[in-house]
Amino acid sequence: MSADLIGFLGVVLVAYLVPGPDFLVVVRSAAEHPSKGRAAALGAQAGLCVHMLAAAAGLSVVATRSPVVYDAIRLSGAAYLVYLGVRAVLAARARRSGTGTASPEAEAEAPAAGPAGPPALRAPARTRWRTGFTEGFLTNMLNPKAALFFLSVLPQFVDGGGSMAAQIFFLGILDVVVGVVYWFALVTVAARLRALLARPAIRHRWELTTGWLFIAMGIGVATVA
């Protein structure tokens, strides 16, 4: 393994260890259910694949050099984070007031008839996976910092003697694979929070805290150019 590749892996690991919106989405999803956490992790990495392909095709250059396009991505990402936060805060308040209903995640815990259970009980599990994947995907796809990583950081490890697009694709795939391993390990740890969240008071505080963190991140993304 070349020194450049080792250096790239080091940068990637540091980038994953610094908490960001995708970190919060994966941890929060895993605390609800491990399968939702894994779905959010795969969605987050799928969002990175969009940036990787855009960088390989040169589209990221257009996006980052055009203030209008860049701001559109940034504000869309900020709005989505605020949306996730507001939804979490409202859910916490509804549950505290007793007006909330059972979530799809809770319904999926109901015993099923037979190995897979009837369609009515299998649907919530599919909904849980789809919700987790969508949240992870949109969080990273609408994250302008992810685009900047593939445009400014990743090319520093590209050898000028070969195909730039092919090397960006290879390094991007390596980044995604490292991320999947990291996220799945994190999901295993975060899933242990489920026992704590079974307590109504702790679940209420958790949802409020993560909700306001999402809102704060969204405001930060919107206000920091």
Residue pairs with C-beta under 8 A, 6 or more apart in sequence:
4 157
4 159
5 157
7 157
8 154
8 157
8 171
8 174
9 174
9 178
11 153
12 174
12 175
12 178
12 179
13 178
13 182
15 149
16 178
16 179
16 182
20 143
20 145
20 217
21 77
21 81
21 139
21 140
21 143
21 214
21 217
21 221
22 44
22 47
22 136
22 139
22 140
22 143
23 186
24 210
24 213
24 214
24 217
25 40
25 44
25 84
25 135
25 136
25 139
26 37
26 40
26 41
26 44
26 136
26 183
26 186
26 187
26 190
27 37
27 186
27 190
28 88
28 210
29 36
29 37
29 39
29 40
29 132
29 135
29 136
30 36
30 37
30 38
30 40
30 186
30 187
30 190
30 191
30 193
31 37
31 190
31 191
31 193
31 194
31 197
31 206
32 103
32 105
32 128
32 194
32 197
33 105
33 108
33 128
33 191
33 194
34 187
34 188
34 191
35 125
35 128
35 129
35 132
36 105
36 128
36 129
36 131
36 132
37 132
37 183
37 186
37 187
37 190
37 191
38 132
38 183
38 184
38 187
39 128
39 129
39 130
39 131
39 132
39 133
39 136
40 132
40 133
40 135
40 136
40 183
41 136
41 179
41 180
41 183
41 184
41 186
41 187
42 133
42 136
42 180
43 132
43 133
43 134
43 135
43 136
43 137
43 138
43 139
43 140
44 136
44 137
44 139
44 140
44 179
44 183
45 136
45 140
45 176
45 179
45 180
45 183
46 133
46 136
46 137
46 140
46 141
47 136
47 137
47 138
47 139
47 140
47 141
47 142
47 143
47 146
48 140
48 146
48 150
48 172
48 175
48 176
48 179
49 172
49 176
50 140
50 141
51 60
51 140
51 141
51 146
51 147
51 149
51 150
52 150
52 168
52 169
52 172
52 173
52 175
52 176
53 169
53 172
54 60
54 63
54 147
54 150
55 147
55 150
55 151
55 154
55 168
55 172
56 165
56 166
56 168
56 169
56 172
57 165
60 147
60 150
60 151
61 151
62 69
63 69
63 70
63 73
63 147
64 70
64 144
64 147
64 148
64 151
70 144
73 142
73 144
73 147
74 144
74 221
74 222
74 225
75 222
76 142
77 139
77 142
77 143
77 144
77 218
77 221
78 218
78 219
78 220
78 221
78 222
79 218
79 222
80 138
80 139
80 142
80 218
81 139
81 214
81 215
81 217
81 218
81 221
82 214
82 215
82 218
82 219
82 222
83 218
84 135
84 139
84 211
84 214
85 210
85 211
85 212
85 213
85 214
85 215
85 216
85 217
85 218
86 211
86 215
87 211
88 207
88 208
88 210
88 211
88 214
89 207
89 208
89 211
89 212
89 215
91 100
91 207
91 211
92 203
92 204
92 207
92 208
92 211
94 100
95 200
95 203
95 204
95 207
96 204
104 124
104 127
104 128
104 131
105 124
105 128
107 121
107 124
108 121
108 124
108 125
108 128
110 121
111 117
112 118
112 121
112 122
113 121
116 122
140 146
143 221
144 221
150 168
150 172
154 168
154 171
154 172
154 175
155 164
155 168
157 171
158 164
158 167
158 168
158 171
159 167
193 206
196 202
196 206
197 203
197 206
